[in-house]
């Protein structure tokens, strides 16, 4: 029982250490300016959504003309 607890505790500590390392990498990226604001993703989503809708509606018009 004690060995199982120690194993689980060790796994938890390793997991927390990997999370800390990931957070440190992400914070370094933020400080270096390697990230984009979330608004940029909304802008890109809207742009590509419009592009797909335009292409799809053009194909529907082509189909209707046949």
trRosetta pair geometry for C-beta under 8 A, 3 or more apart (Angstrom, degrees):
i j d omega theta_ij theta_ji phi_ij phi_ji
1 4 5.8 -53 -152 32 31 111
1 5 6.6 30 151 -17 63 104
2 5 5.6 -52 -151 36 36 113
2 6 6.3 34 152 -18 67 105
3 6 5.7 -55 -147 38 32 110
3 7 6.2 34 153 -21 66 105
4 7 5.7 -53 -147 35 31 112
4 8 6.3 28 155 -15 65 107
5 8 5.8 -57 -147 40 29 109
5 9 6.1 32 154 -21 65 108
6 9 5.6 -52 -144 37 31 114
6 10 6.3 33 154 -20 64 105
7 10 5.7 -55 -150 36 30 111
7 11 6.4 30 152 -18 64 105
8 11 5.6 -51 -146 36 33 112
8 12 6.3 35 154 -20 65 105
9 12 5.7 -54 -149 36 30 112
9 13 6.4 31 153 -19 64 106
10 13 5.7 -54 -147 36 31 111
10 14 6.4 31 155 -18 65 105
11 14 5.8 -55 -148 37 31 110
11 15 6.3 32 153 -20 65 107
12 15 5.7 -55 -148 37 31 112
12 16 6.3 29 155 -16 65 107
13 16 5.8 -54 -145 39 30 110
13 17 6.3 33 154 -21 64 106
14 17 5.6 -53 -148 35 31 113
14 18 6.5 30 154 -18 64 103
15 18 5.9 -55 -151 35 31 108
15 19 6.5 31 151 -17 64 105
16 19 5.5 -52 -148 37 35 113
16 20 6.3 39 152 -21 66 103
17 20 5.6 -50 -148 35 32 114
17 21 6.5 34 152 -19 64 104
18 21 5.6 -51 -148 36 34 113
18 22 6.4 36 152 -20 65 104
19 22 5.6 -53 -147 36 33 111
19 23 6.3 33 154 -17 65 105
20 23 5.8 -55 -148 38 30 111
20 24 6.3 33 153 -21 64 106
21 24 5.6 -53 -148 35 32 113
21 25 6.6 33 153 -19 64 102
22 25 5.8 -52 -151 34 33 111
22 26 6.4 30 153 -16 65 107
23 26 5.7 -56 -146 39 33 110
23 27 6.2 32 156 -19 67 107
24 27 5.8 -54 -144 38 29 110
24 28 6.4 33 154 -21 63 105
25 28 5.7 -56 -152 34 31 113
25 29 6.6 33 150 -20 64 103
26 29 5.5 -51 -152 33 35 114
26 30 6.5 37 150 -20 66 102
27 30 5.5 -48 -148 33 36 114
27 31 6.4 35 153 -16 66 104
28 31 5.8 -54 -146 39 32 109
28 32 6.2 25 155 -14 65 111
29 32 5.8 -62 -144 43 28 107
29 34 4.3 -84 -164 65 83 117
29 35 5.7 89 134 -42 103 99
30 33 7.8 40 175 -68 30 25
30 34 7.5 -82 -63 48 21 76
30 35 5.4 -17 -99 12 63 134
36 40 4.3 -66 157 52 121 152
36 41 7.1 134 101 -41 115 81
37 40 5.3 114 67 -8 71 98
38 41 5.6 -49 -163 30 50 113
38 42 6.8 51 143 -19 72 100
39 42 5.5 -51 -152 34 41 114
39 43 6.4 45 149 -22 68 102
40 43 5.5 -51 -151 34 34 115
40 44 6.4 31 153 -16 66 105
41 44 5.7 -53 -145 39 34 109
41 45 6.2 38 154 -22 65 106
42 45 5.7 -53 -147 36 30 113
42 46 6.4 30 155 -18 64 105
43 46 5.9 -57 -151 36 28 109
43 47 6.4 28 153 -20 64 108
44 47 5.5 -54 -146 35 33 113
44 48 6.3 19 162 -8 68 108
45 48 6.3 -63 -145 43 26 100
45 49 6.0 30 157 -23 64 111
46 49 5.7 -56 -142 36 27 113
46 50 6.4 30 158 -20 63 105
47 50 6.0 -59 -156 34 27 110
47 51 6.5 27 149 -20 63 108
48 51 5.2 -47 -144 35 39 117
48 52 6.3 39 156 -18 68 102
49 52 6.0 -54 -148 37 30 108
49 53 6.3 28 154 -16 64 109
50 53 5.8 -59 -146 40 29 110
50 54 6.1 30 156 -21 66 108
51 54 5.9 -56 -147 36 27 110
51 55 6.3 22 156 -15 63 108
52 55 5.9 -56 -145 39 30 108
52 56 6.1 29 156 -19 65 110
53 56 5.7 -56 -143 39 28 111
53 57 6.2 24 160 -16 65 108
54 57 6.1 -57 -144 39 27 105
54 58 6.3 30 155 -21 62 107
55 58 5.7 -54 -149 34 30 113
55 59 6.6 30 153 -18 63 104
56 59 5.8 -55 -153 34 32 110
56 60 6.6 33 149 -19 65 104
57 60 5.4 -49 -149 34 38 114
57 61 6.5 41 151 -20 66 101
58 61 5.7 -52 -151 34 33 112
58 62 6.5 36 150 -20 65 104
59 62 5.5 -50 -147 35 35 114
59 63 6.3 38 152 -21 65 104
60 63 5.6 -53 -149 35 33 113
60 64 6.4 32 153 -19 65 106
61 64 5.7 -55 -148 37 32 111
61 65 6.5 34 153 -23 65 105
62 65 5.8 -56 -152 32 31 112
62 66 7.1 39 151 -30 61 99
63 66 6.0 -48 -162 16 35 115
